[in-house]
Amino acid sequence: MTFRPTTLSRRRVIAGLGASATLIVLPPSVAVAQPAGDDGFRVLRAKAGTAHLRGPAARPTRIWGYDGLSPGPILRVKQGEELKVRLVNELDQTTAIHWHGLRIDNAMDGVPHLTQRPVAPGESFDYRFTPPDAGTFWYHTHFLSSEQLERGLYGALIVDETTPVNVDRDMTLVLDDWRLTANGDIDPSFGNMHDAMMEGRLGQYATINSQDEFEIKLRTNERMRLRLINAANARIFRLRITDHETRVMAVDGQPCPPEVIADGWLRLGPGARTDLFLDATLKSGATARIVIDNGRGGEFALGTLAYDNSAPLREAPLPAPDALPANPLPTQIDLKSALTIDIPLDGGMGMMMGGGMMGGMGGGMGGGMRGAMGPGRFNGFGLPSQERLWALASISSSGHDGPPLFRVARGRTVMLDFVNRSLMPHAMHVHGHHFRQISNGGMTPYWLDTVIVDPERSERVAFVADNPGKWMLHCHMIEHMATGMAAWFEVT
């Protein structure tokens, strides 16, 4: 069954975050994290705010964000330097921050009940860690995620290379979709069981950096680094930039051999990131578009690249780039002695159509369909068994309850064989590690932390379990995670 996004609204245009190696270049409405205080901590306040999701002339939408902004302030640190962040919870819900894609100390991973006590309203929590990898990462809530992430609790975390990369501009573009009511409020139908059984929560408004109608101005022969982050609850974005050659330089924060996208289209699943290099090769005064596939054979524009009328930045485009500096990832993945874990992915509408076949799975799945067609509510953790609609490896859990899916000695290779037996795609995310896909007996050149497993397809991945602690493994279609497609494993 082909993944079918809902129909998005008419043209939605993007806003950009930009930075060069030495100077941050930002539109006035985009925030940079405040300088650290005397104790070295940068404070992030989870609080209510507003965003002009439908354009500056429309009524603003009430959101939740870090410092009241969505995306939250850009956090930027150099590779090998310590980052210290104090989360202050000014919401009326408990929350926590997960540092997505970072291979950091387990105590700082931000998973409530597994690695830390959740942060109650009015409380704070100090995160401090040293990112080992340079690249594009992001931070987001990991409690009641189906609601809190949809309301805007996320931001970009950029770890800069120790040696500046040869680009003229460095821009971060956070993609999201929003389900809004007629008056522009965020639709309060969180925990909708129909969403959970299908693709997840999909919105009708698509934005980048939570803004509408933004134009990226550039000069002929300029080189840009575009850091794309998919912060949506469930949507898989398929996008391209017209009239330009785009080159993939990094995936999920990890450098890869530079590769021109053959057909121009990039597929970006929830939680995933891709760094592109784009050379501005059109003439002064020209325009191009950033478009997404609407799922029905057409496309519409999210943004415009507008060349100014000034002289080219240089006489000719820069030569093809070398690969970005490698990160300190494992040099060998020993597949022969790997611990192999079969992980069938089950549940959702297909199981209901099959007569409620979820009986017998862990977590009391036999009652899993009761009331599932109603509006329902679920929370992010500690789900009652009647609201567990998904399972991985015959386990349906909140991702912290019950025994681990597996335990493995530090340094051993783990091979995960995801087999999607459902009718929906799943974006499988592993905390604390990066993995390689296995294809035709060999490994692809990309290091990933999130992989899309399409309906009735399989993906095999392998990683070296070199980061000790308790780590989550879950679907990053957030409604799937919240209704059972989550587990944890331990590296001892």
C-alpha positions as CSV (number, residue, x, y, z in Angstrom):
1,M,0.0,0.0,0.0
2,T,1.5,3.3,-1.0
3,F,1.8,6.0,1.7
4,R,-0.7,8.7,1.0
5,P,-0.4,12.0,2.7
6,T,-3.5,14.1,3.3
7,T,-4.0,17.0,0.9
8,L,-2.1,20.1,2.1
9,S,-3.3,23.6,1.8
10,R,-2.4,25.8,-1.1
11,R,1.0,27.3,-1.4
12,R,3.0,27.3,1.8
13,V,6.3,29.2,1.7
14,I,9.3,28.7,3.9
15,A,11.3,30.8,6.4
16,G,15.0,30.1,6.8
17,L,17.6,30.0,9.6
18,G,21.0,30.9,8.4
19,A,24.6,30.9,9.6
20,S,28.0,31.1,8.1
21,A,31.1,29.7,9.7
22,T,31.8,33.0,11.5
23,L,28.6,35.0,11.3
24,I,24.9,34.1,12.0
25,V,22.6,35.6,9.3
26,L,19.0,35.5,10.4
27,P,15.7,37.1,9.6
28,P,14.5,39.2,12.5
29,S,11.9,36.6,13.7
30,V,14.3,33.7,14.2
31,A,15.9,33.4,17.6
32,V,19.4,32.4,18.6
33,A,20.0,30.8,22.0
34,Q,20.8,33.4,24.7
35,P,24.4,33.3,25.9
36,A,25.2,31.1,28.8
37,G,24.9,32.4,32.3
38,D,27.7,32.7,34.9
39,D,27.4,28.9,35.5
40,G,27.8,28.1,31.8
41,F,24.2,27.0,31.4
42,R,21.9,28.2,28.5
43,V,18.4,28.3,29.8
44,L,15.5,26.9,27.7
45,R,12.0,27.7,29.0
46,A,9.2,25.4,27.8
47,K,6.3,27.7,27.6
48,A,3.3,29.0,25.6
49,G,3.9,31.3,22.7
50,T,2.5,32.2,19.3
51,A,3.5,31.7,15.7
52,H,2.3,33.1,12.4
53,L,1.8,29.7,10.7
54,R,-0.7,31.1,8.2
55,G,1.2,34.3,7.4
56,P,1.7,37.6,9.1
57,A,-1.8,38.9,8.1
58,A,-3.6,36.0,9.7
59,R,-4.4,35.5,13.3
60,P,-1.4,33.9,15.1
61,T,-1.6,30.4,16.3
62,R,-1.0,29.6,20.0
63,I,1.9,27.1,20.2
64,W,4.2,25.7,22.8
65,G,7.9,26.2,22.3
66,Y,11.3,26.6,23.9
67,D,11.4,30.2,25.0
68,G,7.9,30.4,23.6
69,L,9.2,29.8,20.0
70,S,8.9,27.1,17.5
71,P,11.4,26.1,16.4
72,G,13.1,26.9,19.6
73,P,16.4,28.8,19.7
74,I,19.2,27.3,17.7
75,L,21.7,25.7,20.0
76,R,25.2,25.7,18.5
77,V,28.4,24.2,19.9
78,K,31.7,23.1,18.4
79,Q,32.5,19.4,18.2
80,G,34.2,18.3,21.3
81,E,33.0,21.2,23.4
82,E,30.6,20.7,26.3
83,L,27.0,21.9,26.0
84,K,25.1,22.8,29.2
85,V,21.4,23.4,29.0
86,R,18.9,24.1,31.8
87,L,15.3,23.1,31.0
88,V,12.8,25.2,32.9
89,N,9.3,23.8,32.6
90,E,6.7,26.6,32.5
91,L,4.0,24.4,31.0
92,D,1.1,22.8,32.9
93,Q,2.3,19.4,31.7
94,T,5.4,17.4,32.7
95,T,8.0,17.3,30.0
96,A,11.7,16.4,29.1
97,I,14.2,17.0,26.3
98,H,15.6,14.3,24.0
99,W,18.7,15.2,22.1
100,H,17.9,13.4,18.8
101,G,20.8,11.7,17.1
102,L,23.5,12.5,19.6
103,R,25.7,9.7,20.9
104,I,25.9,11.1,24.4
105,D,25.9,9.8,27.9
106,N,22.8,7.7,28.6
107,A,21.8,9.8,31.7
108,M,21.4,12.9,29.4
109,D,19.3,11.1,26.7
110,G,16.0,12.7,28.0
111,V,13.7,9.7,28.2
112,P,11.4,10.0,31.2
113,H,11.3,7.0,33.5
114,L,14.1,5.3,31.6
115,T,17.0,7.7,31.9
116,Q,15.7,10.5,34.1
117,R,12.8,11.7,36.2
118,P,10.4,13.7,34.1
119,V,10.4,17.4,34.7
120,A,7.2,18.5,36.4
121,P,5.6,22.0,36.0
122,G,7.7,24.6,37.8
123,E,10.7,22.3,38.0
124,S,14.0,22.4,36.0
125,F,16.6,19.8,34.9
126,D,20.2,20.3,33.9
127,Y,21.6,18.6,30.8
128,R,25.3,18.6,30.1
129,F,27.2,16.6,27.6
130,T,30.0,16.8,25.0
131,P,28.8,15.9,21.4
132,P,31.4,13.6,19.8
133,D,30.0,14.2,16.3
134,A,29.8,17.3,14.2
135,G,26.5,17.6,12.2
136,T,22.8,18.4,12.2
137,F,20.8,17.3,15.2
138,W,17.7,18.5,16.9
139,Y,16.2,18.6,20.4
140,H,12.5,17.8,21.2
141,T,10.1,16.8,23.9
142,H,10.0,13.1,24.8
143,F,6.9,13.2,27.1
144,L,3.3,13.2,25.9
145,S,5.0,13.7,22.5
146,S,1.9,13.3,20.4
147,E,0.7,16.6,21.8
148,Q,3.8,18.4,22.9
149,L,5.7,17.8,19.6
150,E,2.7,18.8,17.6
151,R,2.4,22.0,19.6
152,G,5.9,23.0,18.6
153,L,8.4,21.8,21.3
154,Y,11.5,21.3,19.3
155,G,14.6,23.1,18.0
156,A,17.8,22.6,16.0
157,L,21.1,21.7,17.5
158,I,24.1,22.3,15.3
159,V,27.5,20.8,16.2
160,D,30.0,22.7,14.1
161,E,33.1,21.1,12.6
162,T,36.4,22.0,14.3
163,T,37.6,23.4,10.9
164,P,35.0,25.6,9.1
165,V,33.4,24.1,6.1
166,N,33.8,26.0,2.8
167,V,30.3,27.4,2.2
168,D,29.1,30.9,1.9
169,R,25.9,30.4,3.9
170,D,24.7,27.7,6.4
171,M,20.9,27.5,6.6
172,T,18.7,25.3,8.8
173,L,15.2,24.5,7.6
174,V,12.9,22.7,9.9
175,L,9.9,21.1,8.2
176,D,6.6,20.5,9.9
177,D,2.9,20.1,9.2
178,W,0.2,21.4,11.5
179,R,-3.5,20.4,11.9
180,L,-5.3,23.7,12.5
181,T,-8.9,24.6,13.1
182,A,-10.8,27.1,10.9
183,N,-9.7,30.0,13.2
184,G,-6.0,29.0,13.1
185,D,-5.8,27.2,16.5
186,I,-4.0,23.8,16.8
187,D,-6.7,21.2,16.5
188,P,-7.0,19.6,20.0
189,S,-7.8,16.1,18.7
190,F,-4.6,14.7,20.3
191,G,-4.7,11.0,21.0
192,N,-7.1,10.3,18.1
193,M,-7.3,6.5,17.7
194,H,-8.0,6.8,14.0
195,D,-4.7,8.7,13.5
196,A,-2.8,6.2,15.6
197,M,-4.1,3.2,13.5
198,M,-3.3,4.9,10.2
199,E,-0.2,7.0,9.3
200,G,-0.3,9.1,12.4
201,R,-1.3,12.8,12.9
202,L,-1.1,14.6,9.6
203,G,-1.7,18.3,9.2
204,Q,-3.1,20.4,6.4
205,Y,-0.6,23.3,6.8
206,A,3.1,22.7,5.8
207,T,5.7,25.1,7.0
208,I,9.5,25.5,7.4
209,N,10.6,27.2,10.5
210,S,6.9,27.7,11.4
211,Q,6.5,30.6,9.0
212,D,4.6,31.3,5.8
213,E,5.7,33.2,2.8
214,F,9.5,33.4,3.1
215,E,11.9,34.1,0.3
216,I,15.6,33.0,0.4
217,K,17.7,35.6,-1.4
218,L,20.9,34.5,-2.9
219,R,23.6,35.6,-5.4
220,T,24.9,33.8,-8.5
221,N,27.7,31.3,-7.7
222,E,27.1,31.3,-4.0
223,R,27.3,28.0,-2.2
224,M,24.8,27.2,0.5
225,R,24.6,24.4,3.0
226,L,21.0,23.5,3.7
227,R,20.4,21.5,6.9
228,L,16.9,19.9,6.5
229,I,15.1,18.5,9.6
230,N,11.8,16.8,9.6
231,A,10.0,17.6,12.9
232,A,6.6,16.4,11.9
233,N,4.7,13.9,14.0
234,A,4.2,11.5,11.1
235,R,4.6,13.1,7.7
236,I,7.2,11.8,5.2
237,F,8.2,14.8,3.2
238,R,9.3,14.3,-0.4
239,L,10.8,17.5,-1.7
240,R,13.1,19.0,-4.4
241,I,14.6,22.3,-5.4
242,T,13.8,23.2,-9.0
243,D,16.4,24.1,-11.5
244,H,19.3,23.3,-9.3
245,E,21.7,20.4,-8.7
246,T,21.6,19.4,-5.0
247,R,24.3,17.2,-3.4
248,V,23.8,15.1,-0.3
249,M,26.7,15.7,2.1
250,A,25.4,14.2,5.4
251,V,22.5,12.1,6.5
252,D,21.2,12.0,10.1
253,G,24.1,14.2,11.2
254,Q,26.8,11.9,9.7
255,P,29.0,12.8,6.7
256,C,28.6,10.6,3.6
257,P,30.3,10.4,0.2
258,P,29.0,13.5,-1.7
259,E,26.2,12.4,-4.0
260,V,24.1,14.4,-6.5
261,I,20.4,13.5,-6.1
262,A,19.7,11.8,-9.4
263,D,16.1,12.9,-9.9
264,G,16.3,15.8,-7.6
265,W,13.8,14.4,-5.1
266,L,14.7,13.9,-1.4
267,R,12.6,11.7,0.9
268,L,12.8,12.8,4.5
269,G,11.0,10.7,7.2
270,P,10.0,12.0,10.7
271,G,13.1,12.7,12.8
272,A,15.5,12.5,9.9
273,R,18.0,15.1,8.7
274,T,19.8,15.6,5.5
275,D,22.6,18.2,4.7
276,L,22.6,19.4,1.1
277,F,25.1,21.6,-0.7
278,L,23.5,23.8,-3.4
279,D,25.4,26.0,-5.8
280,A,23.5,29.0,-7.0
281,T,24.1,28.6,-10.8
282,L,21.2,30.6,-12.2
283,K,21.5,34.2,-13.5
284,S,20.9,37.3,-11.5
285,G,17.2,38.0,-11.2
286,A,16.2,34.3,-11.6
287,T,13.9,32.4,-9.3
288,A,13.5,28.8,-8.3
289,R,11.2,26.9,-6.0
290,I,11.3,24.5,-3.1
291,V,8.4,22.1,-3.7
292,I,6.9,19.1,-2.0
293,D,5.1,16.2,-3.5
294,N,1.4,16.4,-2.7
295,G,0.9,12.7,-2.8
296,R,-1.5,12.8,-5.8
297,G,1.0,13.2,-8.6
298,G,1.4,17.0,-8.2
299,E,3.4,19.4,-6.2
300,F,3.2,22.8,-4.6
301,A,5.8,25.3,-3.5
302,L,7.0,25.7,0.1
303,G,9.4,28.4,-0.8
304,T,11.2,30.5,-3.3
305,L,14.9,31.0,-4.1
306,A,15.2,34.6,-5.5
307,Y,18.5,35.7,-7.1
308,D,19.2,39.4,-6.5
309,N,20.3,41.6,-9.4
310,S,23.8,42.2,-8.2
311,A,27.0,40.9,-9.7
312,P,27.8,37.2,-9.1
313,L,29.5,36.4,-5.8
314,R,32.5,34.9,-7.8
315,E,33.3,34.4,-11.4
316,A,32.3,30.7,-11.5
317,P,30.8,28.2,-9.1
318,L,33.1,26.5,-6.6
319,P,34.5,23.1,-7.6
320,A,32.7,19.9,-6.5
321,P,33.1,19.6,-2.7
322,D,35.2,17.1,-0.9
323,A,33.4,15.0,1.8
324,L,32.8,16.6,5.2
325,P,35.3,15.5,7.9
326,A,34.5,12.1,9.3
327,N,33.1,11.6,12.8
328,P,34.6,9.1,15.3
329,L,32.3,6.2,14.4
330,P,33.2,2.6,14.7
331,T,35.7,1.5,12.0
332,Q,34.4,-2.1,11.8
333,I,31.0,-3.7,12.1
334,D,31.4,-7.4,12.6
335,L,28.4,-8.9,11.0
336,K,29.6,-12.5,11.4
337,S,29.4,-12.4,15.2
338,A,26.5,-10.0,15.5
339,L,23.6,-10.4,17.9
340,T,20.7,-10.7,15.5
341,I,17.2,-9.5,16.6
342,D,14.2,-10.1,14.4
343,I,11.7,-7.2,14.8
344,P,8.4,-7.7,13.1
345,L,6.3,-4.5,13.1
346,D,2.6,-5.2,13.6
347,G,-0.6,-3.5,14.3
348,G,-2.8,-0.7,13.1
349,M,-5.7,-0.8,10.7
350,G,-4.5,-3.9,8.9
351,M,-4.7,-5.9,12.2
352,M,-8.3,-4.7,12.7
353,M,-9.2,-5.7,9.2
354,G,-7.6,-9.0,9.9
355,G,-10.0,-9.7,12.7
356,G,-8.1,-8.4,15.7
357,M,-5.0,-10.6,15.4
358,M,-3.2,-8.8,18.1
359,G,-4.3,-11.2,20.8
360,G,-1.4,-13.0,22.4
361,M,1.1,-10.2,22.0
362,G,2.8,-8.7,25.0
363,G,0.9,-6.0,26.9
364,G,-2.5,-7.5,26.7
365,M,-3.0,-6.9,23.0
366,G,-6.0,-9.1,22.9
367,G,-8.1,-6.2,24.2
368,G,-6.3,-3.7,22.0
369,M,-9.1,-2.9,19.7
370,R,-11.7,-1.9,22.3
371,G,-13.1,1.5,21.5
372,A,-10.3,2.1,19.0
373,M,-12.6,3.6,16.3
374,G,-13.7,6.4,18.7
375,P,-11.9,9.6,19.3
376,G,-10.1,8.2,22.3
377,R,-7.1,9.6,24.2
378,F,-3.8,8.1,24.9
379,N,-0.7,9.4,26.7
380,G,3.0,9.0,25.9
381,F,3.8,6.5,28.6
382,G,2.1,3.8,30.7
383,L,-0.6,3.1,28.2
384,P,-3.6,1.0,29.3
385,S,-3.5,-2.3,27.3
386,Q,-6.8,-1.5,25.5
387,E,-5.1,1.5,23.8
388,R,-2.0,-0.4,22.6
389,L,-2.5,-0.6,18.8
390,W,1.0,-1.3,17.6
391,A,3.8,-3.8,18.5
392,L,7.4,-4.5,17.6
393,A,8.9,-8.0,18.1
394,S,5.6,-9.1,19.6
395,I,6.0,-6.5,22.4
396,S,3.7,-3.5,22.8
397,S,5.0,-1.1,25.4
398,S,5.6,2.5,26.3
399,G,9.4,2.1,25.7
400,H,10.4,2.0,29.3
401,D,8.1,-0.5,31.0
402,G,8.8,-4.2,31.2
403,P,12.0,-6.1,30.5
404,P,14.4,-4.9,27.7
405,L,14.0,-6.2,24.2
406,F,17.6,-7.4,24.4
407,R,20.8,-6.9,26.4
408,V,24.1,-6.8,24.7
409,A,27.7,-6.6,25.8
410,R,29.4,-3.3,25.1
411,G,31.4,-3.5,21.8
412,R,29.4,-6.2,20.2
413,T,27.6,-5.7,16.8
414,V,23.8,-5.8,16.8
415,M,21.8,-6.5,13.7
416,L,18.2,-5.5,13.7
417,D,15.9,-7.1,11.1
418,F,12.8,-4.9,10.8
419,V,10.0,-6.6,8.9
420,N,6.9,-4.4,8.4
421,R,3.9,-6.6,8.4
422,S,1.5,-3.7,8.6
423,L,-0.1,-1.4,6.0
424,M,1.6,1.7,7.2
425,P,5.2,3.0,7.0
426,H,7.3,3.2,10.1
427,A,10.3,5.4,10.8
428,M,12.4,3.3,13.2
429,H,14.7,5.3,15.4
430,V,17.5,4.0,17.7
431,H,18.7,6.2,20.5
432,G,22.3,6.6,21.4
433,H,23.8,5.0,18.3
434,H,24.1,5.2,14.5
435,F,23.6,2.2,12.2
436,R,24.3,1.1,8.7
437,Q,21.8,-0.4,6.4
438,I,22.5,-3.9,5.0
439,S,21.7,-4.4,1.4
440,N,22.6,-7.4,-0.8
441,G,25.0,-8.6,1.8
442,G,26.9,-5.3,2.0
443,M,26.5,-2.0,3.8
444,T,25.3,1.2,2.3
445,P,27.6,4.3,2.7
446,Y,25.2,6.1,5.1
447,W,25.2,6.2,8.9
448,L,21.6,6.6,10.1
449,D,19.7,6.9,13.4
450,T,16.2,6.6,11.7
451,V,15.2,4.4,8.8
452,I,11.9,4.2,7.0
453,V,10.4,0.7,6.7
454,D,7.7,0.8,4.0
455,P,4.5,-1.2,4.2
456,E,5.1,-4.9,3.7
457,R,8.9,-4.4,3.2
458,S,11.9,-5.0,5.4
459,E,15.1,-3.2,6.4
460,R,18.2,-4.8,8.0
461,V,20.5,-2.5,9.9
462,A,23.6,-3.0,12.1
463,F,25.5,-1.0,14.7
464,V,28.2,-1.4,17.2
465,A,26.7,-1.3,20.7
466,D,29.4,1.0,22.1
467,N,27.4,3.3,24.2
468,P,26.5,1.8,27.6
469,G,23.1,2.3,29.2
470,K,19.4,1.9,28.6
471,W,18.2,3.1,25.1
472,M,14.9,3.4,23.4
473,L,14.0,1.9,20.0
474,H,10.8,3.1,18.6
475,C,8.8,4.3,15.6
476,H,9.1,8.1,15.1
477,M,5.6,8.3,13.7
478,I,4.8,9.6,17.2
479,E,1.2,8.2,17.4
480,H,2.6,4.7,16.6
481,M,5.2,5.1,19.4
482,A,2.6,6.4,21.8
483,T,0.3,3.4,21.2
484,G,2.8,0.6,21.6
485,M,5.6,0.6,18.9
486,A,8.4,1.2,21.4
487,A,10.9,-0.8,23.4
488,W,14.2,-0.4,25.1
489,F,17.5,-2.3,25.1
490,E,20.5,-2.3,27.3
491,V,24.2,-2.1,26.5
492,T,26.1,-3.5,29.5
